[in-house]
């Protein structure tokens, strides 16, 4: 019987959180930045750049997860462990 084992990957949670925050900050930088805010930051739209940076970081986590997925326990090793446990119990 072949079981497909799934492994919890924290990189997906991190990518989701950074991506949501990045999207919100990017929207704030695009539509809700006033001239007074730009004057305080020497003409640099900090919210826009920080949000875009967070979106890039989120994408990097997603690419990392896709390129280097976590490996679950080997199915043959799991079967061997069950067989040895049954042999020692019997």
For each residue, the residues with C-beta under 8 A, 3 or more apart:
1:
2: 75
3: 75 78
4:
5: 72 73 75
6: 72
7: 70 71 72
8:
9: 12 65 69 70
10: 13 14
11: 14 15 61 64 65
12: 9 15 16 61 62 65
13: 10 16 17
14: 10 11 17 18 61
15: 11 12 18 19 58 59 61 62 65
16: 12 13 19 20 58
17: 13 14 20 21
18: 14 15 21 22 54 57 58 61
19: 15 16 22 23 54 55 58 59
20: 16 17 23 24
21: 17 18 24 25 54
22: 18 19 25 26 50 51 52 53 54 55 57 58
23: 19 20 26 27 51 55
24: 20 21 27 28 51
25: 21 22 28 29 47 48 50 51 54
26: 22 23 29 30 47 48 51 52 54 55
27: 23 24 30 31 32 51
28: 24 25 31 32 33 47 51
29: 25 26 32 33 45 46 47 48 49 50 51
30: 26 27 33 48
31: 27 28
32: 27 28 29 47
33: 28 29 30 37 38 45 47 48
34: 37 38
35: 38 39
36: 39 40
37: 33 34 40 41 47
38: 33 34 35 41 43 44 45
39: 35 36 43
40: 36 37
41: 37 38 44 45 46
42:
43: 38 39
44: 38 41 49
45: 29 33 38 41 48 49
46: 29 41 49 50
47: 25 26 28 29 32 33 37 50 51
48: 25 26 29 30 33 45 51 52
49: 29 44 45 46 52 53
50: 22 25 29 46 47 53 54
51: 22 23 24 25 26 27 28 29 47 48 54 55
52: 22 26 48 49 55 56
53: 22 49 50 56 57
54: 18 19 21 22 25 26 50 51 57 58
55: 19 22 23 26 51 52 58 59
56: 52 53 59 60
57: 18 22 53 54 60 61
58: 15 16 18 19 22 54 55 61 62
59: 15 19 55 56 62 63
60: 56 57 63 64
61: 11 12 14 15 18 57 58 64 65
62: 12 15 58 59 65 66
63: 59 60 66 67
64: 11 60 61 67 68
65: 9 11 12 15 61 62 68 69
66: 62 63 69
67: 63 64
68: 64 65
69: 9 65 66
70: 7 9
71: 7
72: 5 6 7
73: 5 77 78
74: 77 78
75: 2 3 5 78 79
76: 79 80
77: 73 74 80 81
78: 3 73 74 75 81 82
79: 75 76 82 83
80: 76 77 83 84
81: 77 78 84 85
82: 78 79 85 86
83: 79 80 86 87
84: 80 81 87 88
85: 81 82 88 89
86: 82 83 89 90
87: 83 84 90
88: 84 85
89: 85 86
90: 86 87
